[in-house]
C-alpha cells in the first residue's frame, strides 16, 4: 500500500485544484492507498508525490487531472 501527498499553494488559491485531484485519485485507486494527504504550501507549489517520489509538478507538467491520476496509478 502507498501514500499519496498533494502539496498545493494556499496563497495562489490552488485548493480547488488539489481537491479535484484528490477526488479523482480516490475514485481511481482508493483501494491501493494507505493514505492520501493534502499538504498546504506556498511559493506557487503544486506537486503530487507517491511514496515520496514526485509524479506531477506544475513547473514541469501541464495540469490535467486525468493525466495526474494515470501517473499515480502507474507509480503504484
C-alpha positions in Angstrom: 0.0 0.0 0.0 1.1 3.5 -0.7 1.0 7.1 0.4 0.0 10.0 -1.9 0.6 13.6 -1.0 -0.8 16.6 -2.9 1.1 19.7 -2.0 -0.6 23.0 -3.1 0.0 26.7 -2.8 -2.6 28.2 -0.4 -1.9 31.9 -1.4 -2.3 31.0 -5.0 -5.8 29.6 -4.5 -4.9 26.0 -5.6 -7.1 24.3 -3.0 -9.9 23.6 -5.5 -7.3 22.0 -7.9 -6.0 19.9 -5.0 -9.5 18.8 -4.1 -10.3 17.9 -7.7 -7.1 15.8 -8.0 -7.8 14.2 -4.6 -11.3 13.1 -5.7 -10.0 11.7 -9.0 -7.3 9.7 -7.3 -9.7 8.4 -4.7 -12.2 7.4 -7.4 -9.4 5.6 -9.4 -7.1 3.9 -6.9 -8.5 4.3 -3.4 -8.2 0.5 -2.7 -4.5 0.7 -3.3 -3.7 3.5 -0.9 -2.9 3.6 2.8 -3.1 7.4 2.9 -3.8 10.4 0.8 -2.9 13.8 2.2 -3.3 17.4 1.3 -0.2 19.4 2.2 -0.5 23.2 2.4 2.4 25.1 0.8 3.3 28.4 -0.8 5.5 29.9 -3.5 3.3 28.5 -6.3 3.8 24.9 -5.5 1.5 22.1 -6.9 3.1 18.7 -6.7 1.8 15.2 -6.4 4.0 12.6 -4.8 3.6 8.8 -4.4 5.7 7.4 -1.6 7.9 10.5 -1.7 8.6 10.4 -5.5 7.2 13.3 -7.5 4.8 12.1 -10.2 3.5 15.6 -11.1 5.0 19.1 -10.7 3.2 22.1 -12.2 6.6 23.6 -13.1 7.3 20.7 -15.4 3.9 19.3 -16.4 0.6 20.6 -17.8 -2.3 20.4 -15.3 -4.6 17.6 -16.3 -6.5 15.7 -13.6 -6.7 12.6 -15.7 -3.0 12.6 -16.5 -2.2 13.1 -12.9 -4.4 10.2 -11.9 -2.8 8.0 -14.5 0.7 8.9 -13.3 -0.3 8.0 -9.7 -1.8 4.7 -10.9 1.3 3.9 -13.0 3.6 4.5 -10.0 1.5 2.2 -7.8 
